Amino acid sequence: MSMVENPVKGWQGVPFSAVKIKDEFWRPRLEVLKNVTIGVCLDQCERTNRIANFALAGGLAEGQYEGKYYNDSDVYKVLEGAAYALMTDRDPALEAEIDRIAGLIEAAQESDGYLSTYYTVEAPELKWTDMEKHEMYNGGHLIEAAVAYYQATGKRRLLDVACRLADHYDATFGPGKRHWAEGHEEIELALVKLFRATGEERYWRLALWLLEERGHGHGVGAIWDKPDWGPAYCQDDVPVRDIREVKGHAVRAMYLYTAMADVVLASNDTAYLDALDRVWAHTVERNLYVTGGIGPSVHNEGFTHDYDLPNESAYCETCAAIAMAFWNHRMNLLHGDGKYADLVEREMYNGALSGISLSGDKFFYVNPLASKGEHHRVEWFHTSCCPTNLARFLPAIGQYAYAATEDGIAVNQYMSSETTVDLGGGVGTVRIAQTTAYPWDGRVALEVTPEQAGEFAVRLRLPGWCRSYRISAQGERVEGAEALAEKGYLVLRRYWTPGDTIELELDMPVEAIRSRPEVEANRGRIAFQRGPVVYCVEQTGNDGLRYDAFALAAHEAFAVEHRVELLGGVTVLRGRTVEGAACELIPYYAWDNREAGFMQVWVREAEDGRLYR
Amino acid sequence: MSMVENPVKGWQGVPFSAVKIKDEFWRPRLEVLKNVTIGVCLDQCERTNRIANFALAGGLAEGQYEGKYYNDSDVYKVLEGAAYALMTDRDPALEAEIDRIAGLIEAAQESDGYLSTYYTVEAPELKWTDMEKHEMYNGGHLIEAAVAYYQATGKRRLLDVACRLADHYDATFGPGKRHWAEGHEEIELALVKLFRATGEERYWRLALWLLEERGHGHGVGAIWDKPDWGPAYCQDDVPVRDIREVKGHAVRAMYLYTAMADVVLASNDTAYLDALDRVWAHTVERNLYVTGGIGPSVHNEGFTHDYDLPNESAYCETCAAIAMAFWNHRMNLLHGDGKYADLVEREMYNGALSGISLSGDKFFYVNPLASKGEHHRVEWFHTSCCPTNLARFLPAIGQYAYAATEDGIAVNQYMSSETTVDLGGGVGTVRIAQTTAYPWDGRVALEVTPEQAGEFAVRLRLPGWCRSYRISAQGERVEGAEALAEKGYLVLRRYWTPGDTIELELDMPVEAIRSRPEVEANRGRIAFQRGPVVYCVEQTGNDGLRYDAFALAAHEAFAVEHRVELLGGVTVLRGRTVEGAACELIPYYAWDNREAGFMQVWVREAEDGRLYR
C-alpha cells in the first residue's frame, strides 16, 4: 500500500494549540480544567498508588501492585491532558511534576521495551496470554501522552519510551509473527498518532495490521469465552471491513472506528470508508441518545439491540461520549460533511460535558437521562477512565473548531476564538477571528484576514438543529447558492481581503423533540433542545413537581432567560406543565450541581400535544 | 332572560376606528383596499346591474332583474367596507357615491319594510316561501352596512331602512307568528349589531329566536329536499344548543357560530357556550387546513368528513376564512383565550389574505393548497361574495388588535399601531403604542401610557406557533409567573406609569409541519411556516422544479431573506430540495401574483426526513 495518490484526501484539522479560545462558555471551563481537574486527577493517581505502581515496576520502591491492570492508562491520560494544558498555558511546577512521573514511567519500562506495570510486578510470566488485559491499551495511552508532552515541551524522554514500546510491539506481533486482537482498542489510533509525530511508517502499518487481525478468531482470553460477551464485546466478531452494526462495549467500538478513520487516510482502503459509513448510520440513527450518549447497558458497558434507549438505566459512559466525538471529528475531516461535526457539538455541550461537575472535581461515569435523585457525581472511581478522559478531552476542545479544507477553511464549532490557517499558494496564512455568545445565542461574527487577498472558500457549519438562518458578508446579504447548505456548510467561495467580515445568525428557538416511534422508552414523551443544548427538568427549581408525575405540551412556549449567576451562567427555559405548575428547564450538562433531586430529559407529553393549542 | 348578572362577561373588542394602523404590512394593504378594491367592487356592482336592481325595485327605472337573488348583499358589503374606509380616512366623493346608492336602496324598500330586490321585481308573490332564497341574508348585510355607515358618518338614512326592515321581520316572524329558519345565516349576527347600535333589545331577541328556530323541522325550500344536501347543509339538522360537529356549507356554519357567540353575551345561556366549544374543537382539530382554510368540497361549498383535507381540490372559500376570523374573534372575547386570536391571525396572514391580489383588483373565491398552474385570481364572479367580503374584512382589520379585559388591556394582534382604551376607574384611558415588523420579525415594542398611573394588566398574546420568547418591561427581564403564558397570554399585572415600555421578542424560526396522520392527503408531506405565515413553493422562482416531483427534508435549513422589492415586500425562504435543486418558498397569501405556474403548500417529504441529518 502506498501513501501517494490517495483517493481519500480529507481535511486537515487545526490543532487546538493553534486555536486561541476567548470564549465565555469554554474559557472558564479550560481554566477550571487546568486549575482543578488536572490536579485532582494527579492527586487521585498518587493516592490510589497508580503512580506508585510505576515505581514498583521500575524497582524504585517495594510493595504490592495496587488496583486494576489498566490503571497505568489513567496516569497516561492525565499526563496527556496536562500536556495539552501546558501547550496553551506554560506552568513550570506542573511540568516538573510530569517530568517526575515520566522518570518513573521510563524506569518501569523493561529492557525489551515492554511496559505494563501490572504484568511486570504481578505476573510477568502471563504477559501476552490474555488479549483483554489491556496491555496494548495501556501502551496506546502512553503513546498519546508521550506525543502530547513532546509537542508541548519538546522533551523526548516519554516519546522515546513510547517508541521503544511500539517497536517492541512491532517486533513481537505482525505478519509471520504472533497474532493479536487487542481486547480494548486504543493502540491502533495511538500508533497512527505516533506515525504522524515521528514519520515512521511502520507504526501506521502496525495499526493497520492490528485492525486487520480482528474478526478472524485470533482472540484469546476469558472475555471471548463468556457466553454473554464473546468476541462481539470487543469487536472481534467480524473483520473490520465487514462491520455493519455497532456492537459490544461502546468505548471500544468508538476507539476502533476512530482508528479505522485514522488509518484509512494512510491505507487508502475505501472498504474501510464503506464500513465506517454503514456503522455510523447504524449508530446514529438507531442507537444514539438525544444527549449524544451511547451504550445503554451496564452489563456490557455497551450496545444491546436497536432502539433500546432506556432513560433511568441508561449507561452512557462519559468515555463513550468523548470517543464518539473523537470518531466524528475524524469522520468530519474524512468526508468534509458537517453532520459529523454536529455530533461533535452534541457531545461537547451534552453527553461528554455532563461527565464533569461545574467545580471540575466530580465526575459521572454513567450519564442517565433520568434519575429519581440517587445518581451523583463523585470524586473518583476504582475504574477511573472517565475523569482522566475528560482531563484530556476538554483542554483540546479547540481542535474541533476549525479545519483546513482543500480550497479554504471550515468553521466547525462556534466559540469566540482566533486561529491562523496556512492555505499555502498565493494566499498564505489566513487569520480567522470569531466572536459569539454560543451556545446561548446563534449570532456569530467572523473576521477573515488573509496574508494576501485572494480567492478561497470559507465554510460555516450549519448545525443540524438549525432550520433557518441569515447570512451576510461585508454587511451585505449573501444570496444565491452561496447562502445554501452544501454537505452541512454554507460555503462562501469568494475573493477575500484582509478584515473582511461575515455575520451568521442561526435561529435558535426551543424545539420539542420526539423519539423515533421504535424507542419504547420515549413513547408519549418529549425532550426539549435549544440550539445545541439539550435541556432537562431538575428537582431544584421545580419544587412543585414530582418525578415523572407531570407533563409538558410539545407546543409549550418557554420564556428564555439567560442567568449569569446560575450554574456558571446558563440560559434556562421557563414554562408550565399542563397541570399549570411553573416549570424550569436547565441544560442537561449542568444537572446535579445543586441539591440532590430528580432529573428527567424525556418528560411525559401532554396527551393533547399533537392537537391545536 | 335578562341582561343583568350575566355569567358570560367577555372582553370588549376595541373597534378598528379607535386603532390607528401605521404598520408596514397592513398600512399599504388598507390603502390599496380603499384606493383600488372599493372602487373596483362598486364598479362591478354597477356594471353587473347589482345597483340597477335597486332602482328597478324602487320604480326609478325599468327593465329586468339581473343576476342571482342574493346580489343585493354584494352592494351592501361594499358599502359596509366603504364605510369602514371612511372611518379612518374621510373621502367626500366616496361618501357621495354611497349616499346615491343609499337613496336607491331606500327607494327599493317596500312600504311594509320588505327589502329584497329579486322578489320585489321578479316574484313578489313568492316572498317568504323558500327559506333558502337569502331574503334575510340580504337583509343582514343591509343592516351591517347601515350600522357601519351610520357610525362612519352619523347619517341615519340607511340605518332607518335597516330598522324598518328588522321591524318588518319582527312583525312577521317570532313566537306566535311565522316560523323561519333562514337558509344562509347572517341576519342573526346582523340583528345583534343593530341591537348594539340602537339599544333596541327586540333585535337581539329576534336573533335569538331565529337561532332557536333551527333544527326543529321548520325549514322549507328546495335545498331541504335535496338528498345530498338536506337540512345539515344550512345547519338546520339539530337545535343549535345540541350542535356537536361542524357540517354543511362552511360560510353559513361560521356565520351561525358567530351569531351564537354574539347572542350568548346577551342571552346568558351557557348551553350555547358548550355547543360553541364543542364545534370549535371539531372544526379546528379535524377540519382546518394549515392555511386556515375550511370546507374542502366544491359540492356543498363546505364540510365532508373528518380529516378530509385534499389540497388541489380544496375549496376553502375566501368567505369561509373571513367568517372563521369573525367567529374566532368573538370566541376570543368570550373566553379571553389567545388560542382563538391565533386563528384570527392564521386567517389574517394566510387563508383570508390569499383571496385578494397584491394589486387589490383580483380575487380568489376558491383557495386551494396546491395547483398545477390553472388556478388564478379573477376580477369578479357571478356569485361575488368573496371580493365584497374582503372589501369589508380588510379595512376593519384593526379591530382584531386590541381588547379591553376585565382588568386591563389585551394585545391580540401585532401590528404597528396606536390605540386608546378606556379602563375607567382610577386609571382612566390608556394609550398603547405598538411598533413591530411583524409578521416578518417577532420583536414587538409597546409603550403604555395610562391617563393616571395605576395597576392593571396588560396581556400580550403568545402565538400558538411560538415555542420560545423573551420579555422585558422597562428594560428589565420579566420573571416569575408574569413571564409565563396564561390562556395564551403573557399577563403583565403591575403598576403602570405613563411611558412605560414592554419589549417582547418571539422567536420566529422556520418550522416544518406535519399533518395529523389521519389526513390522507398529507401523508408523507410537510409544510413550512415561519411565525404566522404559511409558505408555499411557486413555480416562479423555482424554474428547476416540476409540480410534485421534488421533496424537501423536514430538517432543511432555510436562508431567511427579506426582499422589499418582491411581492410587496416578503420574507422568502431559500433552501434545497433533497435532489439538490435550489428552492424558494414564498408566503402562501402572495402566490399567483406573478407568472402563472404551479403552487404547493404541502410538499413531498424526503423519505429520510425523520432520521438524523
Interface residues (C-beta under 8 A of the other chain):
Chain A: V284 E285 L288 K339 D342 L462 G464 C466 R467 S468 Y469 R470 I471 R477 V478 E479 G480 A481 A483 L484 A485 G488 D507 M508 P509 V510 E511 A512 R516 R530 H555 E556 A557 F558 A559 V560 E561 L573 R574 G575 R576 A582 R610 L611 Y612 R613
Chain B: V284 E285 L288 K339 D342 L462 G464 C466 R467 S468 Y469 R470 I471 R477 V478 E479 G480 A481 A483 L484 A485 G488 D507 M508 P509 V510 E511 A512 R516 R530 H555 E556 A557 F558 A559 V560 E561 L573 R574 G575 R576 A582 R610 L611 Y612 R613
